[in-house]
Amino acid sequence: MKAAIIGSLDIECMGGGEANTVMFSNMLTDLGYEVTYFGSGCIEYGKRNSFQDIEMRFKYKPSSFLHDPMANPNILKISRLLSLGLFGFFSFRKTYKMLDGFDLYYFANPTLLSRRMIPKILGQNKKVIIANHGTFFEYLGNSNNFVLRALGTIAGKYLLEPLNIYRKNIVIHTQNNFQTEYYVKIGFQHKSIKEIPQHNIDFKRYYINQQKEGFSVAFLGRLTESKGIDVLIEVANMNPKIQFHIMGNGHMKNVVIASNKNHNIVMHGFVSNEEKQDILASCDAMFVPSKFESLSIASIEGLASGLPLVASQTAQGLRYIISKDPIFGRLLPRNAESFSSELRRLMRRKMEMYDDYIHERINIRESAIKIFDEKLLLTNLIKIIKFNIDSEIYEEKEIPEITVYT
């Protein structure tokens, strides 16, 4: 049995969605599939220093679609990766020929390419899984711009609604209830939708490092507008007594460096897993000012380190996470004043009630371990692969030993 993984960036540019896709690819390999991960390209500023610490038990073909103009690195950069959704508009025949002959097709996101390929795939009685590791309808639907919201509606009607006629043959994997409700709203049946908040966090690797002095805040992710870097800069300038540890890279890196007037921003760039876990453990809170998130693996990493989340209420993934347990943090209006007020409240609490603050961090970590249990996650992901929509039953199969890497 052969499986094709389609739609994620090259592994060198790994973000949360790519980490989930790598995890799924390894899991398919352990289930006996011959898996090929077709990387969709990479932007130079997004490359990791090294990706040798990432376990890959599958075939990897980076930058597989350079014959499609939408996969050109310059187009990816200019469009802020939005051109990923337009793969398949050009050179479709060449792309389809490259991807023909597999038994299972896993699309990391619904795109124009998946829209064009699925009728042909199902005509050959192949299995299709559409995952949602960052989706256009969350980004466009939550925009304040009327034109972008309209584009989201048009994209939904063109890319997803026509697939309703194939709904008995497509498994939809959603990350949160917003995505689930979206698919139901456009006509998909609940039985074909599996809501599983996928992450690749091995909680045993994370810990809490108690530090009584100072107050430090962690940010983990791409340095882009959609991740809220503009707001982070403003918050850092408003709070000179708070230290901000930024892990990641992106086109706004130089903007952050130039704005570090208070010298309270520490730029770490890409870090190894061990360095990341050490930095998170030594911080006191996690700052997630994203415009949108499907889930936010970075936030779960923060919870694994016992960090309360100071999060944007515009991001559906963050709303989903915090709805699981209010102890995880607070959702706030996406502006510097709201975020600053919450960070100062947490700082005062740590300074005035240190023992209680550490106890709360321990409770955050323990609750996250229960809710985002790795074993249950893997069990449910395997059920997606074995699920038969028509009979609504799962084929029983022993769960293999699967190593999770962050």
N, C-alpha and C positions, 0 to 999 in steps of 0.2 A: 504494500500500500504506500502511495506517494502523496505527500502533502505540500502545498505551496503556500507560503506566508507572504502576503502582499500588502503594501501600503505604508509600512513604517520606514523611517529614515535609516540610513546606514548606521550600523552599530557604533561606529566612531562618534556619531552625533547623538548618542543615547540620552533620551530623556525618560520620563515616567512611562510614556506609551511604548517606547522601544523596549524598556526593561520588561514590561508585561508581555510583549510579543516574544522576546527571547525566552522568557519563562515558559510560555505556551509551546514554543518550538521545541525546547528541551523535553517538555512533558510528552509531546507527540512522539518524539524519538524514543522515549522510554516505553511508550505503548506499542512500539514496533513499526512506526511509520518511517519512511525515508523522507526526511524533511529538507526543503530548500527555502531559505530565507532570501527573498529578493529585495535588497535594499533600494530605497527610492531616491538616494542621493544624500548630499551633505553640504552644509555651508561651512566655509573655512573657519569662521570664528567659533563655530559650535563643536569643533573636534576636541575630543579628549586628548590628554597627554599620552594616555595608554589605555588600551582596552583588553590587555592581556589577563586581567583579573576577572574577566567575564567568562563564565563557562559557556561554551558553545558545542553542543553535541549534534550538530546538523550542518548541512552544506550552507555556505554563506556566499552570496553573490552581491557585492557592493555596487551601488550606482548602476542598477540593472537597466534603467530606462533612459539612458542618455540620448537615444534616438528620438525621444519625445521632447520637444522644446520646453514643456512645462517642468521637466526634470533638470533643466540646465541650472547649475549652481547659482548663476547670476539672477535667473528668474526666481528661483527659490528665495534668494536673499531679498530681492526687491519686493516680492509679494509677501514677505514675512512668513514663508512656508505655505501660504494659502493656495499656491499653484499645485500643491499635492492633490487637492481635490479635483483638479482638471486633467490629471493623467488620463490618457485614453482619447482625448479630443483629437490629437494628432497621432499618426502612425499606429492606429489601433490594430491593424492586421498584423504588423510586425510584433507588437506586444502580445497579442493573443497567441500567435504562433509560438512565441517563447514560453508562454504559460500553459500551453495545451498539454494534455496527457497526464494530469494529476488526478488523484481519486478524491482528495479533500482540498477545498480552497478556503483559506482563512484570510479575510479582509480586515485589516486593523481598524479601518473606518469606512463608512459608506462614501463612495466617491463616484465620479463619472466612469472610471474604469470598472468598478464593480457593477454599476448600473448596466454597462454595455456587455460585460462578460457573463453575468449570471444567467440570462436566458439561454446562451450557448452552452454553458456548463451543465445546467439542469437538463438540457436536451440530451445530454450524454449520461444522465442518471448519476451525476456526481454529487457529493455533499458540499454544502456551502454554510459557512459560519461568518456572520457579520458582527465584528466586535465594534466597540465605540470608545476607543482610547483617545478622546478629544474629538468633538464633532462640531460641524459647522452650525447646526441649529442651536447649540448652546451659545456659541460665540456671537452669531448674527442675531439670534433671538433676544439676547440680553443687551444688545447695543442700544445706546440712546439715539443713534442715528436712524432716522426713518428709512433712508435708502437701504442701509444694511439690513434692517429688519425685513424690508420687502424682498431683498435678495435671499434672505433665509427662507421666506415663504415660497418663493419661486423655486429655489434649490430643492426644498422638500418635495414639492409637487413633481419636479422633473426627475430627481434622483431616487426617491424612496417610494412615493405613492404608486408608481407603475409596477413596482415589485410585489404589490399585494396579490396579484394573481398567482404568484409563486410561493405564497406564504406557507403552504403546507410542506414546502421542501427547503425552507431556509430557517436556520437557527439564529436568533438574535441574542447576542450577549451584551447586556447593558451594565453600566457601572453604578448607576444610581437611579432613584425613582423618577427623577425628571426625565431621563432618557426613556425609561419604561413607559411612562405616561405619554410621551411624544409618539412612540411607535403605536401604542394602542389608539391614540387619537387619529392617526392617519390610516387605521384599518387593520393593523396586525393583531393577531389573536394572542391572548395572554399565554396560551400553552406553548407558543413558539418562542417566547421571550424568557430568557433566564437572567435574572438580576443578581449579579455576583460582583461585589466590590473587589476586583482583583488587585493584588499588590505582590511585591516580591520581597517582602521584609522578613528576615529571619530575626525574630525578637531576641534570640539568645545572644546575638552579637551587639546589642545595644544595652546601655547601662546609664546610671545616674552618677555624676561626679559632683559631690557636694562642695560648693564654694561659697563662703559666707560674705566675701567682699565683692562689691560692685554689682552691676546688673548688665547681663549680656543677652543679646537677641540674635537668633539664627535666621538666616534666609538661605534657602536652597532651591536653585532652579536657574532657568535661562534668564539672562539679563535683557529682557525685552519689555515693550510697553504692556503686552498682555499679562505679564507676570507682576505688573504694578511697580516697576522700578522707579518711575517718576514720583510716585507717592512715597516710596521708601526713602528717596533722597530728601524729600520735604520733611518727612518724619525725623530723619537723622539730624537734619539742620535745626529742628525744633527741640531736640533732646540731647544736648551735648554731654550729659552725664550718663547716657546709655551707650553701650558699645554694640555695634552691629557687625556680625560676622557673616560675610557674603560668600557663599560657595556656588560656583557656576561661572559661566561665561556667556557672552552675547554681544550684540552690536552696540549696546549702551554701556559697555564697560568703561570706556574713556569718559563718558558723561558722568558716571559715578565717581571716578577718580578725581575729575576736575571739580566736583561739587563738595568734596570732603573737607569743608571749611573747618569743622570742629575736630578733625583728625580722630573721629570716633567710628569710622568705617574701616574694617579690616577686610581687604580683598584676598581671598584664598584661591580663586580660580577653580579649575577642576582639581579635585582631591581624590586620593585613594579611599576605598571603603573604610579602612581603619582610621585614617585621618578624619573623615567625615563623622564617624561614630564618636571619636574623641571630642571633636568640636561641639557636636550636639550635646554630648553628656555634660560639658562644662558650661553650657548656656542656661538661661533661666526661662526663656520663652521662645516661641516660634512665630515668626511674622510671615503671614501669607496674604498679601494685598492683591492677589490675582483678579483680573476681570472675569475670568471663567476658568473652571477646572472640571474635568470629568470625574475625578476622584481626588487626586493629589497624593501621590506616593510620598512626596516630601513631608506632607503633614503627618502621615502615618509613621514615618521615620522619627518625626518630632515626638509623637505620642509614645513611641517605643523608648524614647529617652526621657519620658516623663515631662515633656514641655507643654504647657498650656498654649493653645492656638489663639493668636490674635488675627482674625480672619475676615476676609471681605464677604459681605452678605450677597454679593452679586454672583458668586461662584457656586453652582449647584452641587459640585462635589464636596465642597466644604460644608455646605448646609446639610448634606447627607451624613457626613462624618460626625458633626457635632450633634445632630439629631439622635445619634446612637447613645450618647451620654453627655449631659450638660457639663460634666466635669472636664470635658476635653477642651473647652475654651469658649470664646464669644464671637458671634457674628456681628459685624459692625458696618455702618455706612462707609462706603469707600472714599474716605477723605482723611487728610492728615490729622485733623483735630480729633476725630473719633479714635483713630489708632493711637495717637499720642496720649490721650486721656487714659486708655486702657493699659498701655505700657507703664505709665506712671503709677497707676493703681497697683499693678503687679509689683513694681519696684518697691513701693511703700510697704506692701504686705510682706515682701521678703525681708526688708530691713527691720520692720517692727515685730514680725511674727515668724522668724526664720524656721523654727522647728515645724510649725504648722504648714509653712510653704513647702518644705521638703516632704512632709507627709502627704500633701496633696499631689506632689509630683510622683510619688510612689504609687498612689491610688490611680493616677492617670495611666501610668504604665501598666498596672495590673488589669485595669478595665480594658485597655486596648488589646492586651494579650488574649483576653476572653472573647472579645467581639470580633477581632480580626485573626482568629485562630488559623494558623497555617495549614493544619491537617484538614480542617473543614473546607477551607478554600480549595485545596488540591482535589478533594473528593468531589466538590461541586463542578470544578472545571473539567474533570474527567467525565462527569455525567453529561456535560455539554457535548462532548465528542461522541458518546455512546447513545445519545438521546434519539429516539425515533418519534418524530412528531405525530405521525398518523396513529400509532398505537399508544402514544403517550406513556411509554415505559422506558426504563433504563436497562441496558444490557449489563449484567453484573460482571465486574472484573476487579481482580485484586489491585489495590493501589500500589504502584511501584515506589521505590525509594527515589525521591527527587530532591536534588540539592537546589536550594534557593539562594541566588546571589544578588546582592544589591549593587 
